[in-house]
Amino acid sequence: MATKDAGVYEQLKNTLFNNADSAIIGESAAVGMGLVMIGSADESAIEEMMSHAADSNHEKIIRALGISLSLIMYARES
């Protein structure tokens, strides 16, 4: 959590993208992505999550990506 480790983030992202048909796996991977990048305000991560949320049909994944986006922006008032 809060490591901003690109390797861990990429593994979670690949898990999310490769399991698009499983809402539970996708939800878990999405929340994990947010926890790894918490407080980073990483623009590429935000863009990837927004894009995947727009393309996803699973409400659980969309909700988890929304939570992850809020975690990425944690403590970033501006």
Biopython code that builds the backbone (N, CA, C, O; Angstrom):
import numpy as np
from Bio.PDB.StructureBuilder import StructureBuilder

atoms = [
    (1, "MET", "N", (0.834, -1.181, 0.000)),
    (1, "MET", "CA", (0.000, 0.000, 0.000)),
    (1, "MET", "C", (0.878, 1.243, 0.000)),
    (1, "MET", "O", (1.847, 1.336, 0.752)),
    (2, "ALA", "N", (0.524, 2.189, -0.851)),
    (2, "ALA", "CA", (1.209, 3.478, -0.962)),
    (2, "ALA", "C", (2.668, 3.363, -1.375)),
    (2, "ALA", "O", (3.461, 4.261, -1.093)),
    (3, "THR", "N", (3.033, 2.272, -2.038)),
    (3, "THR", "CA", (4.426, 2.107, -2.465)),
    (3, "THR", "C", (4.712, 2.780, -3.797)),
    (3, "THR", "O", (5.856, 3.123, -4.094)),
    (4, "LYS", "N", (3.667, 2.969, -4.602)),
    (4, "LYS", "CA", (3.812, 3.524, -5.951)),
    (4, "LYS", "C", (4.743, 2.660, -6.806)),
    (4, "LYS", "O", (5.403, 3.155, -7.720)),
    (5, "ASP", "N", (4.783, 1.380, -6.499)),
    (5, "ASP", "CA", (5.618, 0.414, -7.206)),
    (5, "ASP", "C", (5.003, 0.115, -8.576)),
    (5, "ASP", "O", (3.921, -0.464, -8.665)),
    (6, "ALA", "N", (5.700, 0.513, -9.637)),
    (6, "ALA", "CA", (5.182, 0.363, -10.997)),
    (6, "ALA", "C", (4.996, -1.109, -11.363)),
    (6, "ALA", "O", (4.059, -1.444, -12.088)),
    (7, "GLY", "N", (5.856, -1.982, -10.883)),
    (7, "GLY", "CA", (5.747, -3.402, -11.181)),
    (7, "GLY", "C", (4.480, -4.021, -10.616)),
    (7, "GLY", "O", (3.782, -4.768, -11.302)),
    (8, "VAL", "N", (4.193, -3.708, -9.375)),
    (8, "VAL", "CA", (2.983, -4.231, -8.729)),
    (8, "VAL", "C", (1.747, -3.645, -9.408)),
    (8, "VAL", "O", (0.770, -4.350, -9.659)),
    (9, "TYR", "N", (1.805, -2.349, -9.700)),
    (9, "TYR", "CA", (0.688, -1.697, -10.374)),
    (9, "TYR", "C", (0.417, -2.360, -11.730)),
    (9, "TYR", "O", (-0.738, -2.621, -12.067)),
    (10, "GLU", "N", (1.455, -2.630, -12.500)),
    (10, "GLU", "CA", (1.300, -3.249, -13.819)),
    (10, "GLU", "C", (0.716, -4.659, -13.708)),
    (10, "GLU", "O", (-0.113, -5.051, -14.529)),
    (11, "GLN", "N", (1.141, -5.415, -12.707)),
    (11, "GLN", "CA", (0.584, -6.758, -12.512)),
    (11, "GLN", "C", (-0.907, -6.693, -12.209)),
    (11, "GLN", "O", (-1.691, -7.476, -12.745)),
    (12, "LEU", "N", (-1.293, -5.760, -11.353)),
    (12, "LEU", "CA", (-2.709, -5.599, -11.031)),
    (12, "LEU", "C", (-3.494, -5.122, -12.244)),
    (12, "LEU", "O", (-4.610, -5.583, -12.486)),
    (13, "LYS", "N", (-2.916, -4.203, -13.003)),
    (13, "LYS", "CA", (-3.575, -3.697, -14.212)),
    (13, "LYS", "C", (-3.770, -4.829, -15.224)),
    (13, "LYS", "O", (-4.839, -4.949, -15.824)),
    (14, "ASN", "N", (-2.751, -5.649, -15.411)),
    (14, "ASN", "CA", (-2.869, -6.776, -16.332)),
    (14, "ASN", "C", (-3.930, -7.770, -15.854)),
    (14, "ASN", "O", (-4.660, -8.338, -16.667)),
    (15, "THR", "N", (-4.014, -7.976, -14.555)),
    (15, "THR", "CA", (-5.044, -8.848, -13.998)),
    (15, "THR", "C", (-6.426, -8.281, -14.294)),
    (15, "THR", "O", (-7.337, -9.020, -14.670)),
    (16, "LEU", "N", (-6.582, -6.988, -14.128)),
    (16, "LEU", "CA", (-7.860, -6.331, -14.412)),
    (16, "LEU", "C", (-8.219, -6.462, -15.884)),
    (16, "LEU", "O", (-9.341, -6.844, -16.218)),
    (17, "PHE", "N", (-7.281, -6.148, -16.763)),
    (17, "PHE", "CA", (-7.561, -6.158, -18.197)),
    (17, "PHE", "C", (-7.756, -7.571, -18.740)),
    (17, "PHE", "O", (-8.568, -7.771, -19.644)),
    (18, "ASN", "N", (-7.036, -8.545, -18.214)),
    (18, "ASN", "CA", (-7.111, -9.911, -18.730)),
    (18, "ASN", "C", (-8.294, -10.705, -18.186)),
    (18, "ASN", "O", (-8.586, -11.795, -18.678)),
    (19, "ASN", "N", (-8.969, -10.173, -17.183)),
    (19, "ASN", "CA", (-10.120, -10.858, -16.588)),
    (19, "ASN", "C", (-11.372, -9.992, -16.681)),
    (19, "ASN", "O", (-12.109, -9.833, -15.708)),
    (20, "ALA", "N", (-11.598, -9.437, -17.865)),
    (20, "ALA", "CA", (-12.711, -8.513, -18.063)),
    (20, "ALA", "C", (-14.074, -9.175, -17.847)),
    (20, "ALA", "O", (-15.063, -8.489, -17.592)),
    (21, "ASP", "N", (-14.127, -10.501, -17.948)),
    (21, "ASP", "CA", (-15.400, -11.195, -17.777)),
    (21, "ASP", "C", (-15.715, -11.539, -16.324)),
    (21, "ASP", "O", (-16.821, -11.990, -16.027)),
    (22, "SER", "N", (-14.768, -11.336, -15.421)),
    (22, "SER", "CA", (-14.983, -11.643, -14.010)),
    (22, "SER", "C", (-15.041, -10.352, -13.198)),
    (22, "SER", "O", (-14.028, -9.676, -13.018)),
    (23, "ALA", "N", (-16.226, -10.020, -12.713)),
    (23, "ALA", "CA", (-16.399, -8.784, -11.950)),
    (23, "ALA", "C", (-15.661, -8.834, -10.614)),
    (23, "ALA", "O", (-15.156, -7.810, -10.154)),
    (24, "ILE", "N", (-15.591, -9.992, -9.994)),
    (24, "ILE", "CA", (-14.952, -10.097, -8.675)),
    (24, "ILE", "C", (-13.442, -9.920, -8.787)),
    (24, "ILE", "O", (-12.842, -9.191, -7.998)),
    (25, "ILE", "N", (-12.830, -10.582, -9.760)),
    (25, "ILE", "CA", (-11.383, -10.421, -9.964)),
    (25, "ILE", "C", (-11.069, -8.979, -10.356)),
    (25, "ILE", "O", (-10.118, -8.386, -9.847)),
    (26, "GLY", "N", (-11.867, -8.420, -11.257)),
    (26, "GLY", "CA", (-11.652, -7.044, -11.695)),
    (26, "GLY", "C", (-11.812, -6.038, -10.565)),
    (26, "GLY", "O", (-11.045, -5.081, -10.456)),
    (27, "GLU", "N", (-12.809, -6.264, -9.735)),
    (27, "GLU", "CA", (-13.034, -5.362, -8.599)),
    (27, "GLU", "C", (-11.839, -5.382, -7.641)),
    (27, "GLU", "O", (-11.375, -4.335, -7.191)),
    (28, "SER", "N", (-11.360, -6.563, -7.344)),
    (28, "SER", "CA", (-10.220, -6.700, -6.435)),
    (28, "SER", "C", (-8.960, -6.067, -7.019)),
    (28, "SER", "O", (-8.229, -5.372, -6.314)),
    (29, "ALA", "N", (-8.705, -6.304, -8.301)),
    (29, "ALA", "CA", (-7.524, -5.732, -8.944)),
    (29, "ALA", "C", (-7.612, -4.210, -8.992)),
    (29, "ALA", "O", (-6.613, -3.522, -8.785)),
    (30, "ALA", "N", (-8.798, -3.688, -9.262)),
    (30, "ALA", "CA", (-8.974, -2.233, -9.338)),
    (30, "ALA", "C", (-8.713, -1.562, -7.990)),
    (30, "ALA", "O", (-8.039, -0.534, -7.921)),
    (31, "VAL", "N", (-9.245, -2.142, -6.935)),
    (31, "VAL", "CA", (-9.004, -1.573, -5.597)),
    (31, "VAL", "C", (-7.524, -1.676, -5.245)),
    (31, "VAL", "O", (-6.957, -0.749, -4.666)),
    (32, "GLY", "N", (-6.903, -2.784, -5.588)),
    (32, "GLY", "CA", (-5.466, -2.950, -5.350)),
    (32, "GLY", "C", (-4.647, -1.896, -6.069)),
    (32, "GLY", "O", (-3.674, -1.382, -5.519)),
    (33, "MET", "N", (-5.035, -1.569, -7.304)),
    (33, "MET", "CA", (-4.328, -0.536, -8.061)),
    (33, "MET", "C", (-4.384, 0.802, -7.320)),
    (33, "MET", "O", (-3.383, 1.512, -7.225)),
    (34, "GLY", "N", (-5.553, 1.133, -6.802)),
    (34, "GLY", "CA", (-5.702, 2.375, -6.060)),
    (34, "GLY", "C", (-4.890, 2.391, -4.775)),
    (34, "GLY", "O", (-4.306, 3.413, -4.414)),
    (35, "LEU", "N", (-4.854, 1.259, -4.089)),
    (35, "LEU", "CA", (-4.099, 1.186, -2.841)),
    (35, "LEU", "C", (-2.590, 1.291, -3.079)),
    (35, "LEU", "O", (-1.875, 1.903, -2.286)),
    (36, "VAL", "N", (-2.116, 0.701, -4.157)),
    (36, "VAL", "CA", (-0.686, 0.788, -4.473)),
    (36, "VAL", "C", (-0.302, 2.228, -4.818)),
    (36, "VAL", "O", (0.770, 2.695, -4.434)),
    (37, "MET", "N", (-1.173, 2.929, -5.540)),
    (37, "MET", "CA", (-0.858, 4.277, -6.033)),
    (37, "MET", "C", (-1.466, 5.392, -5.174)),
    (37, "MET", "O", (-1.530, 6.540, -5.615)),
    (38, "ILE", "N", (-1.905, 5.075, -3.973)),
    (38, "ILE", "CA", (-2.592, 6.055, -3.123)),
    (38, "ILE", "C", (-1.771, 7.342, -2.958)),
    (38, "ILE", "O", (-0.586, 7.310, -2.625)),
    (39, "GLY", "N", (-2.438, 8.461, -3.202)),
    (39, "GLY", "CA", (-1.813, 9.767, -3.021)),
    (39, "GLY", "C", (-0.819, 10.171, -4.089)),
    (39, "GLY", "O", (-0.147, 11.191, -3.934)),
    (40, "SER", "N", (-0.698, 9.409, -5.172)),
    (40, "SER", "CA", (0.331, 9.708, -6.171)),
    (40, "SER", "C", (-0.100, 10.722, -7.219)),
    (40, "SER", "O", (0.749, 11.404, -7.793)),
    (41, "ALA", "N", (-1.393, 10.840, -7.484)),
    (41, "ALA", "CA", (-1.930, 11.692, -8.545)),
    (41, "ALA", "C", (-1.273, 11.385, -9.889)),
    (41, "ALA", "O", (-1.047, 12.289, -10.694)),
    (42, "ASP", "N", (-0.969, 10.121, -10.128)),
    (42, "ASP", "CA", (-0.310, 9.680, -11.357)),
    (42, "ASP", "C", (-1.272, 9.814, -12.538)),
    (42, "ASP", "O", (-2.318, 9.165, -12.577)),
    (43, "GLU", "N", (-0.908, 10.662, -13.495)),
    (43, "GLU", "CA", (-1.802, 10.964, -14.614)),
    (43, "GLU", "C", (-2.044, 9.762, -15.516)),
    (43, "GLU", "O", (-3.163, 9.570, -15.994)),
    (44, "SER", "N", (-1.021, 8.951, -15.758)),
    (44, "SER", "CA", (-1.221, 7.791, -16.633)),
    (44, "SER", "C", (-2.136, 6.766, -15.975)),
    (44, "SER", "O", (-2.960, 6.152, -16.653)),
    (45, "ALA", "N", (-2.008, 6.574, -14.674)),
    (45, "ALA", "CA", (-2.885, 5.648, -13.961)),
    (45, "ALA", "C", (-4.328, 6.146, -13.993)),
    (45, "ALA", "O", (-5.258, 5.362, -14.180)),
    (46, "ILE", "N", (-4.505, 7.439, -13.811)),
    (46, "ILE", "CA", (-5.850, 8.026, -13.853)),
    (46, "ILE", "C", (-6.467, 7.830, -15.229)),
    (46, "ILE", "O", (-7.632, 7.449, -15.347)),
    (47, "GLU", "N", (-5.690, 8.090, -16.258)),
    (47, "GLU", "CA", (-6.186, 7.939, -17.630)),
    (47, "GLU", "C", (-6.564, 6.485, -17.935)),
    (47, "GLU", "O", (-7.602, 6.222, -18.544)),
    (48, "GLU", "N", (-5.714, 5.543, -17.507)),
    (48, "GLU", "CA", (-6.002, 4.124, -17.739)),
    (48, "GLU", "C", (-7.273, 3.686, -17.016)),
    (48, "GLU", "O", (-8.092, 2.954, -17.570)),
    (49, "MET", "N", (-7.426, 4.140, -15.783)),
    (49, "MET", "CA", (-8.608, 3.752, -15.010)),
    (49, "MET", "C", (-9.878, 4.362, -15.584)),
    (49, "MET", "O", (-10.909, 3.693, -15.664)),
    (50, "MET", "N", (-9.809, 5.624, -15.982)),
    (50, "MET", "CA", (-10.980, 6.282, -16.576)),
    (50, "MET", "C", (-11.386, 5.586, -17.870)),
    (50, "MET", "O", (-12.571, 5.369, -18.122)),
    (51, "SER", "N", (-10.406, 5.243, -18.677)),
    (51, "SER", "CA", (-10.676, 4.580, -19.943)),
    (51, "SER", "C", (-11.309, 3.211, -19.726)),
    (51, "SER", "O", (-12.275, 2.855, -20.400)),
    (52, "HIS", "N", (-10.764, 2.445, -18.784)),
    (52, "HIS", "CA", (-11.299, 1.109, -18.530)),
    (52, "HIS", "C", (-12.695, 1.190, -17.909)),
    (52, "HIS", "O", (-13.553, 0.361, -18.212)),
    (53, "ALA", "N", (-12.924, 2.164, -17.059)),
    (53, "ALA", "CA", (-14.255, 2.315, -16.458)),
    (53, "ALA", "C", (-15.294, 2.632, -17.538)),
    (53, "ALA", "O", (-16.427, 2.154, -17.471)),
    (54, "ALA", "N", (-14.911, 3.433, -18.523)),
    (54, "ALA", "CA", (-15.835, 3.766, -19.604)),
    (54, "ALA", "C", (-16.134, 2.554, -20.486)),
    (54, "ALA", "O", (-17.220, 2.459, -21.058)),
    (55, "ASP", "N", (-15.184, 1.633, -20.601)),
    (55, "ASP", "CA", (-15.343, 0.461, -21.460)),
    (55, "ASP", "C", (-15.970, -0.734, -20.751)),
    (55, "ASP", "O", (-16.424, -1.670, -21.409)),
    (56, "SER", "N", (-16.002, -0.719, -19.443)),
    (56, "SER", "CA", (-16.457, -1.882, -18.676)),
    (56, "SER", "C", (-17.981, -1.959, -18.618)),
    (56, "SER", "O", (-18.673, -0.941, -18.591)),
    (57, "ASN", "N", (-18.480, -3.187, -18.600)),
    (57, "ASN", "CA", (-19.913, -3.425, -18.453)),
    (57, "ASN", "C", (-20.292, -3.840, -17.037)),
    (57, "ASN", "O", (-21.474, -3.959, -16.716)),
    (58, "HIS", "N", (-19.288, -4.060, -16.192)),
    (58, "HIS", "CA", (-19.541, -4.548, -14.830)),
    (58, "HIS", "C", (-19.602, -3.382, -13.849)),
    (58, "HIS", "O", (-18.652, -2.609, -13.723)),
    (59, "GLU", "N", (-20.724, -3.270, -13.164)),
    (59, "GLU", "CA", (-20.901, -2.194, -12.196)),
    (59, "GLU", "C", (-19.880, -2.275, -11.059)),
    (59, "GLU", "O", (-19.405, -1.246, -10.578)),
    (60, "LYS", "N", (-19.546, -3.478, -10.633)),
    (60, "LYS", "CA", (-18.568, -3.647, -9.549)),
    (60, "LYS", "C", (-17.204, -3.099, -9.953)),
    (60, "LYS", "O", (-16.535, -2.450, -9.149)),
    (61, "ILE", "N", (-16.789, -3.352, -11.182)),
    (61, "ILE", "CA", (-15.490, -2.860, -11.662)),
    (61, "ILE", "C", (-15.520, -1.344, -11.774)),
    (61, "ILE", "O", (-14.565, -0.676, -11.377)),
    (62, "ILE", "N", (-16.591, -0.799, -12.305)),
    (62, "ILE", "CA", (-16.707, 0.657, -12.442)),
    (62, "ILE", "C", (-16.647, 1.323, -11.067)),
    (62, "ILE", "O", (-15.957, 2.327, -10.887)),
    (63, "ARG", "N", (-17.363, 0.769, -10.114)),
    (63, "ARG", "CA", (-17.364, 1.321, -8.750)),
    (63, "ARG", "C", (-15.977, 1.223, -8.120)),
    (63, "ARG", "O", (-15.517, 2.171, -7.484)),
    (64, "ALA", "N", (-15.307, 0.083, -8.294)),
    (64, "ALA", "CA", (-13.969, -0.095, -7.721)),
    (64, "ALA", "C", (-12.968, 0.861, -8.366)),
    (64, "ALA", "O", (-12.081, 1.378, -7.687)),
    (65, "LEU", "N", (-13.103, 1.096, -9.657)),
    (65, "LEU", "CA", (-12.210, 2.052, -10.318)),
    (65, "LEU", "C", (-12.467, 3.468, -9.812)),
    (65, "LEU", "O", (-11.528, 4.253, -9.678)),
    (66, "GLY", "N", (-13.713, 3.803, -9.531)),
    (66, "GLY", "CA", (-14.033, 5.112, -8.950)),
    (66, "GLY", "C", (-13.396, 5.284, -7.576)),
    (66, "GLY", "O", (-12.860, 6.348, -7.262)),
    (67, "ILE", "N", (-13.456, 4.253, -6.772)),
    (67, "ILE", "CA", (-12.811, 4.287, -5.454)),
    (67, "ILE", "C", (-11.301, 4.423, -5.622)),
    (67, "ILE", "O", (-10.655, 5.183, -4.900)),
    (68, "SER", "N", (-10.745, 3.686, -6.575)),
    (68, "SER", "CA", (-9.300, 3.750, -6.821)),
    (68, "SER", "C", (-8.870, 5.135, -7.277)),
    (68, "SER", "O", (-7.809, 5.622, -6.885)),
    (69, "LEU", "N", (-9.686, 5.763, -8.097)),
    (69, "LEU", "CA", (-9.372, 7.131, -8.526)),
    (69, "LEU", "C", (-9.354, 8.088, -7.339)),
    (69, "LEU", "O", (-8.502, 8.973, -7.259)),
    (70, "SER", "N", (-10.292, 7.906, -6.426)),
    (70, "SER", "CA", (-10.296, 8.769, -5.241)),
    (70, "SER", "C", (-9.085, 8.493, -4.350)),
    (70, "SER", "O", (-8.554, 9.409, -3.722)),
    (71, "LEU", "N", (-8.648, 7.234, -4.294)),
    (71, "LEU", "CA", (-7.450, 6.911, -3.523)),
    (71, "LEU", "C", (-6.203, 7.531, -4.152)),
    (71, "LEU", "O", (-5.325, 8.023, -3.442)),
    (72, "ILE", "N", (-6.127, 7.508, -5.459)),
    (72, "ILE", "CA", (-4.969, 8.106, -6.146)),
    (72, "ILE", "C", (-4.896, 9.602, -5.861)),
    (72, "ILE", "O", (-3.803, 10.160, -5.763)),
    (73, "MET", "N", (-6.034, 10.247, -5.729)),
    (73, "MET", "CA", (-6.049, 11.690, -5.474)),
    (73, "MET", "C", (-6.079, 12.040, -3.986)),
    (73, "MET", "O", (-6.229, 13.208, -3.625)),
    (74, "TYR", "N", (-5.939, 11.044, -3.136)),
    (74, "TYR", "CA", (-5.947, 11.265, -1.689)),
    (74, "TYR", "C", (-4.872, 12.280, -1.290)),
    (74, "TYR", "O", (-3.719, 12.165, -1.703)),
    (75, "ALA", "N", (-5.255, 13.263, -0.493)),
    (75, "ALA", "CA", (-4.370, 14.313, 0.041)),
    (75, "ALA", "C", (-3.804, 15.211, -1.052)),
    (75, "ALA", "O", (-2.760, 15.833, -0.854)),
    (76, "ARG", "N", (-4.465, 15.288, -2.188)),
    (76, "ARG", "CA", (-4.070, 16.182, -3.272)),
    (76, "ARG", "C", (-5.175, 17.205, -3.458)),
    (76, "ARG", "O", (-6.035, 17.038, -4.322)),
    (77, "GLU", "N", (-5.162, 18.244, -2.669)),
    (77, "GLU", "CA", (-6.229, 19.225, -2.681)),
    (77, "GLU", "C", (-6.338, 19.980, -3.993)),
    (77, "GLU", "O", (-7.431, 20.374, -4.398)),
    (78, "SER", "N", (-5.225, 20.179, -4.651)),
    (78, "SER", "CA", (-5.279, 20.925, -5.922)),
    (78, "SER", "C", (-5.503, 19.965, -7.054)),
    (78, "SER", "O", (-5.580, 20.381, -8.210)),
]
sb = StructureBuilder()
sb.init_structure("model")
sb.init_model(0)
sb.init_chain("A")
sb.init_seg("    ")
for serial, (resi, resn, name, xyz) in enumerate(atoms, 1):
    if name == "N":
        sb.init_residue(resn, " ", resi, " ")
    sb.init_atom(name, np.array(xyz, "f"), 0.0, 1.0, " ", f" {name:<3s}", serial, name[0])
structure = sb.get_structure()
